[in-house]
Amino acid sequence: MRKAIFVIIISGLVIGAIGRPAFAEDNMSKAEKRELFRKGAKLWPIYCAQCHNPRPPGEKAPYEWDQVIMHMRQISNMPAANARAILIYLKSR
């Protein structure tokens, strides 16, 4: 019985974590978002061009970029701050 409750609790936590966006944008000021946009615009071609042609931001829906950035961050060993800036740039276009 305890094992079943433990599995249910862990499953709920995992599902809750997966359903959340990679980087929350709700609590950002406009100035912070603008600065991250500029930084992301500079970093985007640098990181992406290491392995392939950088994809245009409008190629994917904003919610799709969350998954792409998380995947590419793992492959390229990109710092979280840079990934966040690139994500803000891609989702704002």
N, C-alpha and C positions, 0 to 999 in steps of 0.2 A: 504493500500500500504506500509506504513512504517513498519507495523507488518511483512509483507512478506519479506521485505528486511532484517529486524532484524533477522528473523528465518534463512534466507539463510546465513547471515554472521556468526551467532552462529554455524550453522551446519558445515560450512567450517572450522571453528576453531576446533571444536570437531573432525571432520574427520582427520584433519591435525595432531592433537595431538595423536590420536589413531595409526596412521600409522608410527609414529616414534619409533625407538628402545627404550627400557627401559633405557639403559645407553649408551650414545655415547662413542664409543671407538676410533673414528677417531683422536681425538686431544691428545691422550696419547703417551707419550714417551715409548720407549722399556723398560727402567728401571722401570717406573711406572707400566707398564703392567706386568712385571716380578714380581714385589713386590706384586701386587694385586693377581696374579696367586698363589703365595706362601701362601698368607693370606687366599685365597679362598680354597686352598687344605686343610688347617688346619680347617677352619670353616665348610666346607661342611659336614663332617661326624657328627660334633657336632650338628648343627641345624637340619639336615635331620633325624638323628637317634632319635630325640626326639619323633617322631610320627610313623616313618616307616623305613624300610631299605633304606639307601641311594642308589639312582639309579646311575648306571654307566654313566659317562659323554657321552659315545658314543651311549647311548640308544636313544637319540633324536638329531635331526638336530640343529645346532646352533641357528637358528631363533626360534625354539620351546622353547628353554630355557628361552627366554625373557618372554613369557607368564607364564611358570611354576614358575619362580622366583617371578614375580609380585603376583601371586596367593599365593604362599607359604609365601611370605613376609607379606601379610595381615594376614594369619592364625597364623603365629608364632610371629608377632609383631617384626620382625627383623629390626634392624637399616639399613638405606639406604647404608651406607658404607660397611657393612658386606654383604648385598645382592649384591652389585656391585662386590665385591671381589669373591664371590661364582659364580656369573654369568661369570666373566672373566675366572675362572678356568674351569667351565663346557663347555664353548664355545671353549676353547683352546685345548680340549682333542680330 
